[in-house]
Amino acid sequence: MPGNGTRKSWRPHLAAATAMLVSCSVLAGCSGPDGASGTGKVVLRYTWWGNPDRAARTQEAVDLFEKKHPGVEVQTSFSGYDAYKQKLATQAAGGDAPDAMQLDYRMIDQYASGGVLLDFAEQRATLDTGEFDAGLLATGKVDGKQYAIPQARGTETVVYDVTRWKKAGVDLPREGWTWSEWADTMRELADRTGMPGATDPGQNEDAFEVWLRGRGKALYTEDRRLGFTADDLTRWWTFTDGLRREGAVSPAEQTTQLDGTVENTPLGRGKAISDNNWDAPSSGYVALVPDGITLAPMPSGEDGTPGQYFKPSMFMGVAADTSHPKESVQLVDFMLNDPQAAKILGATRGIPVNETLRDEIAPGLKDFDRTVFDYQASLEGKLNAPPQAPPSGDSALQTTFQRDYDQVSYERMSPREAAEDYVTEAKAELRS
């Protein structure tokens, strides 16, 4: 744990480590008020979300950074996504944001507009983005300022239990399949196995976005307003609720247990054959699905329009009020641009956005890292450009989206009622 002299002791006990999110602020004596340790080293706090595999690799890369920068000590912590999001919000509100932090692109506008994040232009000399795709880099900008740096590239996926799917005798997913074809396949899997074909995607704002984009629409407009109507959301929730009622996707009592970890998904619990997730985090299923998993493209619109896109799977940001901006940005630069760090991290956060490093690590990728690389390679040049970072209210609206769909899945509200409730609340949130 960070700050108590034994921060690397959790590494042999990774199964227990997923529950950990310890910040320096709650530990007595972890550093002085100016972020310096008793040894005279600069002390940085670095936090992220992820599974135990990501934690182990990240810690190994941090160890290498400390070796190359002997005057810096990095105290680390991590957790599952939902717990991380709540903890970071609490820290940011209390003026105690970590020096370096992992960010989802749904967080960027919120923290940038709230004055939590450093504009990287202030420390440009210590950060090299010359090998980054300009489109991906732009997703970390708010009002023209670079508040977050893409750490890796990812895309959504249908992750599935290969053995169960093949045993069912159902055709495997194919590139270009539509949402209608996906639904028919989930019904067929459920009929042949007696198990839901997938996690109910109705509660998943990311899946809804893919569906919307396949219909030529978007979650948000360029001026940060809703890009869809209550009619659109009613169609989506009517579609997914119908599949739930048929037993083709998971029931309410399973989907309401979702907490951002793979362990609590129906697929992770052995209660469904597939799930919608992002490609790199799907590595967490490897330890949970004994017979193996693989990745398939998300369904397209009925006319073949792809809804999924390459986006930064996550970003790195630096606290605006850090006592050590130079060293914090050096850590970001190291994690994104150091060849040795890239080999250690592999594809645990997605494929590197540094294009030179992407090519360098490719030959050495194996196991699930190779699966992710090959999956992304199969989609190269076939997806549309990513949208801009969502407005700050979107982070809260993800919870609202799930809450309203829970009312649908428990049959307390109709899809129309829930959709109208969500759109009303979303418009109010985006105006605030």
C-alpha positions in Angstrom: 0.0 0.0 0.0 1.2 3.5 -0.7 2.9 5.4 2.0 3.4 2.7 4.6 6.7 1.3 3.4 5.1 -1.9 2.0 3.3 -0.6 -1.1 4.5 -3.5 -3.3 3.5 -6.2 -0.8 0.1 -6.7 -2.5 1.6 -7.9 -5.7 1.7 -11.6 -4.8 -2.0 -11.3 -3.7 -3.6 -9.9 -6.7 -7.0 -11.6 -6.2 -7.5 -9.5 -3.1 -6.1 -6.4 -4.6 -9.1 -5.4 -6.7 -10.8 -4.1 -3.6 -8.0 -1.7 -2.8 -8.2 2.0 -3.3 -5.9 3.7 -0.8 -4.9 7.3 -1.2 -2.1 9.1 0.5 -4.5 11.5 2.0 -6.0 8.9 4.4 -2.7 7.6 5.6 -0.8 9.3 8.4 2.7 10.5 7.7 2.9 9.4 4.0 4.6 12.6 3.0 5.2 16.2 4.0 2.8 19.0 3.0 4.9 19.8 0.0 4.9 16.3 -1.3 8.4 15.4 -0.1 9.3 12.3 1.8 11.6 12.0 4.8 14.4 10.8 2.4 14.2 14.1 0.5 12.7 12.5 -2.5 9.8 14.0 -4.4 6.7 12.0 -3.7 4.0 11.6 -6.3 0.6 10.0 -5.9 -0.6 8.0 -9.0 -4.0 6.3 -9.2 -5.8 4.3 -11.8 -8.6 1.8 -12.1 -8.3 -1.7 -13.5 -8.0 -5.4 -12.8 -5.1 -7.2 -11.0 -3.3 -7.9 -14.3 -3.2 -4.1 -15.1 -2.2 -3.4 -11.5 0.8 -5.7 -11.5 2.0 -4.4 -14.9 1.5 -0.8 -13.9 3.4 -1.3 -10.7 6.3 -2.9 -12.6 6.4 0.1 -14.9 6.3 2.5 -12.0 9.2 0.6 -10.4 11.2 1.2 -13.6 10.3 4.9 -13.6 11.6 5.2 -10.0 14.8 3.4 -11.0 15.4 5.8 -13.8 14.4 8.8 -11.7 16.0 8.0 -8.3 14.9 11.3 -6.8 11.2 10.5 -7.2 9.0 8.1 -5.2 5.6 7.1 -6.7 2.8 6.0 -4.3 0.2 4.0 -6.2 -3.4 2.9 -5.7 -6.1 1.3 -7.8 -9.6 -0.1 -7.7 -12.5 -1.1 -9.9 -14.0 1.6 -12.1 -17.1 2.6 -10.1 -15.2 2.8 -6.8 -12.4 4.7 -8.5 -14.8 7.2 -10.1 -16.4 8.0 -6.7 -13.1 8.2 -4.9 -11.6 10.6 -7.4 -14.7 12.8 -7.3 -14.4 13.0 -3.6 -10.6 13.8 -3.7 -11.1 16.4 -6.4 -14.0 18.1 -4.5 -11.8 18.2 -1.4 -8.8 19.7 -3.2 -6.8 16.5 -2.8 -6.6 15.2 -6.4 -3.6 12.8 -6.9 -0.6 14.2 -8.7 -1.1 11.9 -11.7 -4.3 10.1 -12.4 -6.0 7.9 -14.9 -9.1 9.4 -16.6 -11.9 8.2 -18.7 -12.8 10.6 -21.5 -16.2 11.1 -19.8 -14.3 12.7 -16.9 -12.2 15.2 -18.8 -14.6 18.1 -19.3 -15.8 17.8 -15.7 -12.4 18.0 -14.2 -10.9 20.5 -16.7 -13.8 23.0 -16.3 -13.6 22.5 -12.6 -10.0 23.6 -12.4 -8.8 20.1 -11.3 -6.5 19.4 -14.3 -3.2 20.9 -15.4 -3.0 22.3 -18.9 -0.1 20.3 -20.4 1.1 23.3 -22.3 2.5 24.6 -19.1 5.0 21.7 -19.0 5.4 21.0 -22.7 9.2 20.5 -22.5 8.8 17.3 -20.5 6.1 15.7 -22.7 6.5 14.4 -26.3 3.3 13.8 -28.3 4.9 13.8 -31.7 4.1 10.2 -32.3 0.4 10.4 -31.3 -2.5 10.4 -33.7 -3.8 13.9 -33.9 -7.5 12.8 -33.8 -6.9 10.8 -30.6 -4.9 13.6 -29.0 -7.7 16.1 -29.7 -10.1 14.1 -27.6 -8.2 15.2 -24.5 -8.7 18.9 -25.2 -11.3 21.2 -23.7 -11.7 24.7 -25.2 -8.4 24.2 -27.1 -6.3 23.3 -24.1 -4.7 19.8 -23.6 -5.9 18.7 -20.2 -5.5 14.9 -20.7 -3.2 12.7 -22.8 -4.4 9.5 -24.4 -2.7 6.5 -22.8 -3.8 3.8 -25.2 -6.3 3.1 -28.0 -9.3 0.9 -27.5 -12.6 0.1 -29.0 -15.8 -1.7 -27.8 -16.3 -5.4 -28.4 -18.5 -8.4 -28.0 -16.4 -10.6 -25.7 -17.6 -14.2 -25.5 -17.1 -17.6 -24.1 -15.7 -19.4 -27.1 -16.4 -23.0 -26.0 -20.0 -22.4 -24.9 -20.8 -20.5 -28.1 -19.3 -23.2 -30.3 -21.0 -26.0 -28.4 -24.3 -24.3 -29.0 -23.8 -24.8 -32.7 -24.6 -21.1 -33.5 -22.7 -19.2 -36.2 -19.9 -17.2 -34.7 -20.0 -13.4 -34.8 -18.9 -11.9 -38.1 -17.7 -8.5 -39.1 -20.5 -6.2 -40.2 -23.3 -8.0 -38.4 -26.2 -5.7 -37.6 -28.1 -5.2 -34.3 -31.0 -7.3 -35.7 -28.6 -10.1 -36.5 -27.0 -9.8 -33.1 -30.5 -10.0 -31.4 -31.4 -13.1 -33.4 -28.1 -14.7 -32.4 -28.7 -14.0 -28.7 -32.2 -15.6 -29.0 -30.7 -18.7 -30.7 -27.9 -19.0 -28.0 -30.5 -18.8 -25.3 -32.8 -21.3 -26.9 -30.0 -23.8 -27.4 -28.2 -23.4 -24.0 -30.9 -22.3 -21.6 -28.6 -19.4 -20.7 -28.9 -15.7 -21.8 -26.8 -15.0 -24.8 -25.5 -11.7 -23.4 -25.6 -9.2 -20.6 -28.6 -6.9 -21.2 -27.0 -3.9 -22.9 -29.9 -1.6 -22.1 -28.2 -0.2 -19.0 -24.9 0.5 -20.9 -24.6 4.0 -22.2 -21.6 3.0 -24.3 -23.6 0.3 -26.1 -26.4 2.8 -26.6 -23.9 5.2 -28.2 -22.7 2.5 -30.6 -26.3 1.8 -31.6 -27.0 5.6 -32.0 -23.9 6.2 -34.2 -24.9 3.2 -36.4 -28.1 5.2 -37.0 -26.2 8.4 -37.9 -26.7 10.1 -34.5 -24.6 10.9 -31.5 -24.8 11.1 -27.7 -23.9 14.8 -27.8 -23.8 17.6 -30.3 -20.7 19.7 -30.8 -22.2 22.4 -28.6 -22.5 19.8 -25.7 -26.3 19.2 -25.9 -28.1 15.9 -26.2 -27.7 14.5 -29.7 -30.8 12.2 -29.5 -34.4 12.4 -28.5 -36.7 10.6 -26.1 -38.0 8.7 -29.2 -34.5 7.4 -29.9 -34.0 6.2 -26.3 -37.5 4.7 -26.3 -36.6 2.6 -29.3 -33.3 1.4 -27.7 -34.9 0.5 -24.4 -37.9 -1.2 -26.1 -35.4 -3.3 -28.1 -33.4 -4.4 -25.1 -36.4 -4.8 -22.8 -38.0 -7.1 -25.3 -34.9 -9.3 -25.4 -34.8 -9.4 -21.6 -38.5 -10.5 -21.5 -37.6 -13.3 -24.0 -34.7 -14.5 -21.9 -32.2 -13.7 -24.7 -30.3 -11.3 -22.4 -29.7 -11.3 -18.7 -32.5 -10.7 -16.2 -32.8 -7.6 -14.0 -31.4 -9.2 -10.9 -28.1 -9.9 -12.7 -27.7 -6.6 -14.5 -28.4 -4.6 -11.4 -25.3 -6.2 -9.8 -23.0 -4.6 -12.4 -20.4 -2.4 -10.7 -17.8 -1.8 -13.4 -15.8 -5.0 -12.7 -15.8 -8.0 -14.9 -16.2 -10.3 -11.9 -19.8 -9.1 -11.4 -21.0 -9.3 -15.0 -23.2 -12.3 -16.0 -20.4 -13.5 -18.2 -17.9 -13.3 -15.3 -20.3 -15.2 -13.1 -21.0 -17.9 -15.7 -24.5 -16.7 -16.2 -24.3 -15.5 -19.8 -22.3 -16.4 -22.9 -21.2 -12.9 -24.0 -20.9 -9.3 -22.8 -20.3 -5.8 -24.3 -17.1 -4.3 -23.0 -14.0 -2.4 -24.1 -11.3 -4.6 -25.6 -8.4 -4.3 -23.2 -10.4 -4.5 -19.9 -11.9 -7.8 -21.3 -8.5 -9.4 -20.2 -10.1 -9.7 -16.8 -12.4 -12.5 -18.2 -9.4 -14.7 -18.9 -9.2 -15.8 -15.3 -13.0 -16.2 -15.0 -13.9 -18.1 -18.1 -12.0 -21.4 -17.9 -12.5 -22.4 -21.6 -11.3 -19.2 -23.1 -12.7 -16.0 -24.5 -12.3 -14.0 -27.7 -13.4 -10.7 -29.2 -15.8 -9.8 -32.0 -16.9 -6.4 -33.5 -19.9 -4.6 -32.1 -23.0 -4.7 -34.3 -23.5 -2.1 -37.0 -26.5 -0.1 -38.0 -29.0 -1.9 -40.3 -27.4 -0.2 -43.3 -23.9 -1.3 -42.3 -22.9 2.0 -40.7 -20.3 1.2 -38.0 -21.2 2.6 -34.6 -18.1 1.7 -32.7 -14.9 3.8 -33.0 -11.3 3.9 -31.8 -11.0 6.1 -28.8 -8.4 6.5 -26.1 -9.2 3.7 -23.8 -8.2 6.0 -21.0 -6.1 9.1 -20.4 -3.5 10.4 -18.0 -4.0 13.8 -16.3 -2.0 15.8 -13.8 -3.5 17.8 -10.9 -3.5 21.5 -11.5 -2.4 22.1 -7.9 0.3 19.5 -7.7 3.4 20.6 -5.9 5.5 18.8 -8.5 4.2 19.5 -12.0 7.5 18.8 -13.8 7.9 15.3 -12.2 4.2 14.5 -12.6 4.4 15.2 -16.3 7.7 13.2 -16.5 5.8 10.3 -15.1 3.1 10.7 -17.8 5.7 11.0 -20.5 7.4 7.9 -19.2 4.2 5.8 -19.1 3.3 6.8 -22.7 6.6 7.0 -24.5 9.2 4.8 -22.8 9.9 1.6 -24.9 10.6 -0.5 -21.8 7.4 0.7 -20.1 5.5 -0.1 -23.3 6.7 -3.7 -23.3 5.8 -4.1 -19.6 2.3 -2.6 -20.1 1.6 -4.5 -23.3 -2.1 -4.1 -24.2 -3.4 -4.0 -20.6 -4.9 -0.6 -21.3 -5.3 -1.0 -25.0 -2.8 -0.6 -27.9 -0.3 2.3 -27.3 -1.2 5.6 -29.0 2.5 6.2 -29.7 2.6 4.8 -33.2 6.3 3.9 -33.1 5.9 2.0 -29.8 2.8 0.3 -31.2 4.9 -1.2 -34.0 7.8 -2.0 -31.7 5.8 -4.0 -29.2 3.6 -5.8 -31.7 6.0 -8.8 -32.4 6.4 -9.5 -28.7 2.7 -9.5 -27.8 1.2 -12.8 -26.8 -1.9 -14.3 -25.2 -4.7 -11.8 -24.7 -2.5 -8.9 -25.6 -2.1 -10.4 -29.1 -5.9 -11.0 -29.2 -6.5 -7.3 -28.6 -3.9 -6.2 -31.1 -5.3 -8.5 -33.8 -8.8 -7.4 -33.0 -7.9 -3.7 -33.5 -5.9 -4.5 -36.6 -9.0 -6.2 -38.1 -10.9 -2.9 -37.7 -8.1 -0.5 -39.0 -9.5 2.0 -41.4 -13.1 0.7 -41.1 -14.4 2.9 -38.2 -15.6 6.5 -38.1 -13.7 9.2 -36.2 -14.2 9.5 -32.5 -16.5 12.1 -31.0 -15.2 15.0 -28.9 -15.0 14.4 -25.1 -18.5 14.5 -23.6 -19.7 17.4 -21.5 -19.1 17.4 -17.8 -22.6 16.3 -16.9 -22.1 13.0 -18.7 -20.4 11.4 -15.8 -23.4 11.8 -13.5 -25.7 10.9 -16.4 -24.2 7.5 -16.7 -25.6 6.7 -13.3 -28.9 8.2 -14.3 -29.0 6.1 -17.4 -28.5 2.9 -15.4 -31.0 3.9 -12.8 -33.7 4.7 -15.3 -33.1 1.4 -17.1 -33.3 -0.5 -13.9 -36.9 0.8 -13.6 -37.6 -0.6 -17.1 -36.0 -4.0 -16.4 -37.9 -4.4 -13.1 -41.0 -3.3 -15.0 -41.7 -0.3 -12.8 -41.6 2.0 -15.8 -42.3 1.6 -19.5 -39.4 2.3 -21.9 -41.2 5.5 -23.0 -41.7 6.7 -19.4 -38.1 6.0 -18.5 -36.7 7.6 -21.7 -38.7 10.8 -21.1 -37.5 10.9 -17.5 -33.9 10.5 -18.6 -34.1 13.1 -21.3 -35.7 15.7 -19.0 -33.1 15.1 -16.3 -30.2 15.1 -18.9 -31.2 18.4 -20.3 -31.3 19.9 -16.9 -27.9 18.4 -16.0 -26.3 19.8 -19.2 -27.7 23.3 -18.5 -26.4 23.4 -15.0 
